[in-house]
Amino acid sequence: MLVRIICLTMALISLHGWASPCTGKEYKSFDFWLGEWKVKSAENQFATSKISKILDGCVILEEYKTATGFAGKSLNTYSPALGVWHQTWMDNQGGMLKLEGGVENGKMTLRGETLEKNGRVKKHEITWQKQHGDNVQQIWRAQVGKEKWVILFSGIYSKR
């Protein structure tokens, strides 16, 4: 009996296959960021970043590191229940950032908040935009209270 169940299961799998649940167009809206990159900041600092799909294409993994030893990783995924992209970033300095958002005006735009040591809320906005050729521009802005938005990072990703 067990052999029949196994054979029937295998036959059904071969007929229908296992479809990845993350194949909709929403899951592809961040694919322009995939690849191995050299990152140059506005201050001419250089880093490398490897962006790859993992977990059957449901998650995008970012692996970022600089020549000075700073390193971080992020996990990115689309939430069909919420209709937004989600990113969780962590680094070797103890930093953590949670962001949500989606495509706005041709840019992937994710926003979130952190709590400063003094108890003030800091708002974050990071955008990624495909540029001419294979380049991607990333801009990270932050605002504390009603202060002006400040650019924390501006960089160009170029394929390695």
C-alpha positions in Angstrom: 0.0 0.0 0.0 2.8 2.4 0.9 4.5 1.7 -2.4 1.3 2.6 -4.3 1.0 5.9 -2.4 4.6 6.8 -3.1 4.2 5.9 -6.8 0.9 7.9 -7.1 2.5 10.9 -5.3 5.5 10.8 -7.7 3.2 10.5 -10.7 1.2 13.6 -9.6 4.4 15.5 -9.0 5.7 14.7 -12.4 2.4 15.7 -14.1 1.9 18.9 -12.2 5.4 19.8 -11.0 6.1 22.0 -8.0 5.3 25.6 -9.0 7.2 28.2 -7.1 4.8 30.5 -5.3 6.9 33.5 -6.0 6.7 33.8 -9.8 4.2 36.7 -10.1 5.4 40.0 -11.7 5.4 41.7 -8.2 8.3 39.3 -7.2 10.3 40.5 -10.2 10.0 44.3 -9.6 13.4 44.3 -7.7 15.2 42.0 -10.2 17.1 45.0 -11.7 19.2 45.0 -8.5 20.3 41.3 -8.9 24.0 40.7 -9.7 27.5 41.3 -8.5 28.3 45.0 -8.1 31.1 47.5 -7.5 29.5 50.3 -5.4 30.9 53.8 -5.6 29.6 56.4 -3.1 29.5 60.2 -3.7 32.5 60.4 -1.4 34.4 58.0 -3.7 34.3 55.1 -1.2 34.1 51.7 -2.7 32.3 48.6 -1.7 31.2 45.3 -3.2 27.6 44.0 -3.1 26.3 40.7 -4.2 22.5 40.6 -4.7 21.0 37.1 -5.3 17.7 35.3 -5.2 17.4 32.6 -2.6 14.7 30.3 -1.2 13.2 29.3 -4.5 13.2 32.9 -5.8 11.1 34.2 -2.9 13.8 36.2 -1.2 16.5 38.6 -2.4 19.7 38.4 -0.3 22.1 41.4 -0.3 25.7 40.9 0.8 27.5 44.3 1.2 31.1 44.9 2.3 33.6 47.7 2.2 37.4 47.6 2.1 37.5 49.0 5.6 35.7 46.0 7.0 32.1 47.3 7.3 29.7 44.6 6.2 26.0 44.1 6.2 23.3 41.8 4.8 19.6 42.4 4.0 16.7 40.0 3.3 14.1 41.4 0.9 10.8 39.9 -0.1 7.4 40.8 -1.5 4.4 40.3 0.8 1.3 39.6 -1.3 -0.9 39.8 1.8 0.2 43.4 2.4 1.0 44.3 -1.2 4.5 45.7 -0.2 8.1 44.9 -0.4 9.9 44.3 2.9 13.6 44.7 3.7 15.4 43.8 6.9 19.1 45.1 7.0 21.7 44.1 9.7 25.4 44.9 9.8 28.5 44.1 11.7 28.2 47.4 13.7 25.0 46.3 15.3 22.8 48.3 13.0 19.4 47.1 12.0 16.8 48.7 9.7 13.3 47.5 8.7 11.8 49.0 5.6 8.6 48.6 3.6 7.3 50.0 0.3 7.3 49.4 -3.4 7.8 50.9 -6.8 6.9 54.6 -7.0 7.7 56.8 -10.0 10.0 54.2 -11.5 12.0 53.7 -8.3 11.9 51.0 -5.7 11.2 53.1 -2.6 11.3 51.6 0.9 10.6 53.5 4.1 11.0 52.8 7.8 11.7 54.2 11.2 14.3 53.7 13.9 14.5 55.0 17.5 17.5 57.1 18.4 19.3 56.7 21.8 17.7 60.0 22.8 14.2 58.6 22.2 13.6 60.6 19.0 12.2 58.8 15.9 14.3 58.8 12.8 12.6 58.3 9.5 14.4 56.5 6.6 13.8 56.4 2.9 15.9 54.4 0.5 15.4 54.4 -3.3 16.9 52.2 -5.9 16.6 53.2 -9.6 17.9 51.5 -12.7 20.2 53.8 -14.6 21.5 53.8 -18.2 23.3 50.6 -19.0 23.4 48.1 -16.1 23.9 50.7 -13.4 21.7 51.2 -10.3 21.5 54.3 -8.2 20.8 54.0 -4.5 19.9 57.0 -2.3 19.3 56.7 1.5 17.8 59.7 3.2 16.9 60.3 6.8 14.9 62.8 8.9 14.8 63.4 12.6 11.7 65.2 13.9 10.8 68.1 11.6 14.4 68.6 10.5 15.4 68.6 6.9 15.9 65.3 5.1 19.6 64.4 5.0 21.3 62.1 2.5 23.1 59.4 4.4 24.3 57.5 1.4 24.3 58.1 -2.4 25.9 55.4 -4.5 26.1 54.0 -8.0 26.1 50.2 -8.4 28.1 49.1 -11.5 28.3 45.4 -12.7 31.6 43.7 -11.8 
